[in-house]
Amino acid sequence: MRQSIRNLHPYVSLLLLLFLHIAARGGDIRGQVHFASPAQEEEISIPRYTTRPAPKMGMTASHSVRAVVYIADAFPDSNFAIPRVNPILDQRNEQFVPYILPVLVGSTVDFPNNDRVYHNVFSFSAAKTFDLGKYPTKTSKSVLFDRPGVVSVYCEIHSHMNAFILVLPNPYFCSIKEDGTFLIRAVPQGTFTLAVFAGRGLTTERKVTVPATGQVTLDISL
């Protein structure tokens, strides 16, 4: 079809190609996630390798991702490009950052240790089982996530460390901002299942109809 368009008058051809590009872009999903109660800071004592008193640290860091919004449906006829830059699940201040990391299935995730101590990152999840072994600061290891699903991540050395890697079948997802707002761009036209994942026991789904162009707006409560 595009070849026949090119045979038209250049101006008409340009307009038609522009129309096809806009139509193929899809619509946007915009909204806000409302939590039933504010996230609470849980103070814990973090063990160290030294004998000095353990510091106090809130489990909910300001830079952590509280929830991820995503289209749960698969797109069998689509071939999505894997990001050229690997997603990162960092280790800092004896925490995983971010708390929830969404990735496209087929992505390789880097696990850098930017802490002052050794870590041993592992998971026994059905979607991915791995054990990176103990490795020191300023080094990194990587894992390929080739099956969709929720991967719970832990540190064998520090039992208080945990995070989630959400391996998704399509790229139509985003992490919410600090105020709960989100924006998923260029979703194909159609009716889909929109899901919100916020960790243990905090998941909800609802149907959303995406227009060919423009946007759909909705509020979601957890």
C-alpha positions as CSV (number, residue, x, y, z in Angstrom):
1,M,0.0,0.0,0.0
2,R,2.8,2.4,0.9
3,Q,4.4,1.8,-2.5
4,S,1.2,2.8,-4.3
5,I,1.0,5.9,-2.1
6,R,4.5,6.9,-3.3
7,N,3.2,6.9,-6.9
8,L,0.7,9.6,-6.1
9,H,1.3,13.4,-6.3
10,P,4.1,14.1,-3.7
11,Y,1.9,16.4,-1.7
12,V,-1.0,13.9,-1.6
13,S,1.5,11.1,-0.8
14,L,2.9,13.1,2.1
15,L,-0.6,13.8,3.6
16,L,-1.6,10.1,3.3
17,L,1.6,8.9,4.9
18,L,1.2,11.4,7.7
19,F,-2.4,10.2,8.2
20,L,-1.3,6.5,8.3
21,H,1.5,7.4,10.8
22,I,-1.0,9.2,13.1
23,A,-3.6,6.4,12.8
24,A,-1.0,3.7,13.5
25,R,0.3,5.6,16.6
26,G,-2.7,4.7,18.8
27,G,-4.1,6.5,21.8
28,D,-2.7,7.3,25.2
29,I,-3.9,6.1,28.6
30,R,-3.6,8.8,31.3
31,G,-4.8,8.6,34.9
32,Q,-3.9,8.5,38.5
33,V,-3.6,5.7,41.1
34,H,-5.1,6.4,44.5
35,F,-3.8,4.4,47.5
36,A,-6.1,3.6,50.4
37,S,-3.6,4.9,52.9
38,P,-0.2,6.6,52.6
39,A,2.8,4.4,52.3
40,Q,4.3,4.0,55.8
41,E,7.9,4.2,56.7
42,E,8.8,1.0,58.5
43,E,11.9,1.4,60.6
44,I,14.2,-1.6,60.9
45,S,17.7,-2.2,62.2
46,I,20.0,-3.1,59.4
47,P,22.8,-5.5,60.3
48,R,26.3,-4.6,59.3
49,Y,29.6,-6.5,59.1
50,T,31.0,-4.3,61.8
51,T,30.2,-4.2,65.5
52,R,29.1,-0.6,65.5
53,P,25.4,0.2,66.2
54,A,23.1,-0.6,63.2
55,P,21.5,2.5,61.6
56,K,17.8,3.0,61.1
57,M,16.4,3.1,57.6
58,G,12.9,3.4,56.2
59,M,11.9,0.5,54.0
60,T,10.0,2.9,51.7
61,A,12.5,5.1,50.0
62,S,11.4,8.3,48.2
63,H,13.0,7.1,45.0
64,S,11.2,3.7,45.0
65,V,8.5,2.8,42.5
66,R,5.2,2.3,44.4
67,A,3.2,0.8,41.5
68,V,3.4,-0.1,37.8
69,V,0.5,0.3,35.4
70,Y,0.4,-1.9,32.3
71,I,-1.6,-3.6,29.6
72,A,-1.9,-7.2,30.6
73,D,-2.8,-8.5,27.2
74,A,-0.4,-10.3,24.8
75,F,0.0,-9.1,21.2
76,P,0.8,-12.4,19.3
77,D,1.3,-10.7,15.9
78,S,3.6,-8.0,17.2
79,N,7.4,-8.1,17.4
80,F,8.5,-5.6,20.0
81,A,12.1,-4.4,20.0
82,I,14.1,-5.1,23.1
83,P,15.6,-1.9,24.6
84,R,19.2,-1.3,23.6
85,V,20.1,-0.2,27.2
86,N,19.5,-2.9,29.8
87,P,17.1,-2.0,32.7
88,I,18.8,-1.7,36.0
89,L,17.9,-3.1,39.5
90,D,20.4,-1.2,41.6
91,Q,21.6,-2.0,45.1
92,R,22.2,1.1,47.3
93,N,21.9,1.6,51.0
94,E,21.0,-2.0,51.4
95,Q,17.9,-1.6,49.3
96,F,17.0,-2.6,45.8
97,V,16.2,0.5,43.6
98,P,13.6,0.6,42.3
99,Y,11.2,-1.5,44.5
100,I,9.3,-2.5,41.4
101,L,11.0,-2.8,38.0
102,P,8.9,-3.3,34.9
103,V,10.6,-4.9,31.9
104,L,9.7,-6.2,28.5
105,V,10.0,-10.0,28.2
106,G,13.3,-10.8,26.5
107,S,15.1,-8.0,28.3
108,T,18.4,-8.5,30.2
109,V,18.5,-6.8,33.6
110,D,21.7,-5.5,35.2
111,F,22.2,-5.9,38.9
112,P,25.0,-3.4,39.9
113,N,26.3,-3.4,43.5
114,N,26.7,0.3,44.4
115,D,26.7,-0.5,48.1
116,R,29.6,-0.7,50.6
117,V,29.1,-4.4,51.3
118,Y,28.7,-7.7,49.5
119,H,25.3,-8.8,48.1
120,N,23.9,-12.1,46.9
121,V,20.9,-11.5,44.6
122,F,18.6,-14.4,44.0
123,S,15.0,-15.5,43.1
124,F,13.0,-18.8,43.3
125,S,10.1,-17.4,41.3
126,A,8.4,-19.5,38.6
127,A,9.0,-16.9,36.0
128,K,12.7,-16.8,36.7
129,T,15.0,-18.7,39.1
130,F,18.6,-17.5,39.5
131,D,21.3,-17.0,42.1
132,L,24.1,-14.5,41.3
133,G,26.3,-15.5,44.2
134,K,28.2,-13.1,46.4
135,Y,29.8,-10.1,44.7
136,P,31.5,-6.9,45.9
137,T,30.9,-3.2,45.5
138,K,31.4,-1.6,42.1
139,T,30.7,-4.9,40.2
140,S,27.6,-6.0,38.3
141,K,25.9,-9.1,37.1
142,S,23.1,-9.6,34.6
143,V,20.1,-11.9,34.0
144,L,17.9,-12.6,31.0
145,F,14.2,-12.6,31.7
146,D,12.6,-14.6,28.9
147,R,9.2,-15.5,30.5
148,P,6.5,-13.1,31.5
149,G,5.5,-13.0,35.2
150,V,6.3,-11.6,38.6
151,V,9.8,-12.2,39.8
152,S,10.4,-11.7,43.6
153,V,14.0,-10.7,44.2
154,Y,15.9,-11.0,47.5
155,C,19.4,-10.8,48.9
156,E,20.7,-13.9,50.6
157,I,23.0,-11.8,52.9
158,H,20.4,-9.1,53.9
159,S,17.0,-10.6,54.6
160,H,15.3,-7.2,54.7
161,M,16.1,-6.5,51.0
162,N,13.4,-7.4,48.5
163,A,12.0,-6.1,45.2
164,F,9.9,-7.2,42.3
165,I,10.7,-7.5,38.6
166,L,7.5,-7.4,36.5
167,V,8.2,-9.1,33.2
168,L,5.6,-8.0,30.7
169,P,4.5,-9.3,27.3
170,N,4.3,-5.9,25.7
171,P,5.9,-2.4,26.1
172,Y,2.7,-0.7,27.1
173,F,3.5,0.0,30.7
174,C,4.9,2.7,33.0
175,S,5.8,3.4,36.6
176,I,3.6,5.8,38.4
177,K,5.0,9.2,39.5
178,E,5.2,10.2,43.2
179,D,1.7,11.8,43.0
180,G,0.2,8.6,41.5
181,T,-0.2,9.9,38.0
182,F,0.8,7.8,35.0
183,L,0.8,8.0,31.2
184,I,1.1,5.1,28.7
185,R,1.6,6.4,25.2
186,A,0.8,5.0,21.7
187,V,-1.3,2.0,22.7
188,P,-3.0,0.3,19.8
189,Q,-6.8,1.0,19.4
190,G,-8.9,-1.6,21.2
191,T,-10.3,-2.8,24.5
192,F,-7.7,-4.2,26.9
193,T,-7.1,-5.3,30.5
194,L,-5.3,-2.5,32.3
195,A,-3.6,-3.8,35.5
196,V,-1.9,-2.1,38.4
197,F,0.8,-3.9,40.4
198,A,1.9,-2.5,43.7
199,G,3.6,-5.4,45.4
200,R,2.3,-8.1,47.7
201,G,-1.5,-8.4,47.6
202,L,-1.9,-5.0,45.9
203,T,-3.0,-5.8,42.3
204,T,-6.1,-4.6,40.5
205,E,-7.5,-4.9,36.9
206,R,-10.0,-3.1,34.8
207,K,-11.1,-2.9,31.2
208,V,-10.1,0.1,29.2
209,T,-11.0,1.1,25.6
210,V,-8.2,2.9,23.8
211,P,-9.2,5.3,20.9
212,A,-7.3,5.3,17.6
213,T,-6.0,8.8,18.5
214,G,-6.3,11.0,21.5
215,Q,-6.5,9.7,25.0
216,V,-8.6,8.0,27.6
217,T,-8.4,9.1,31.2
218,L,-9.2,7.1,34.4
219,D,-8.7,7.0,38.1
220,I,-7.8,3.7,39.9
221,S,-8.1,3.0,43.6
222,L,-6.1,0.4,45.5
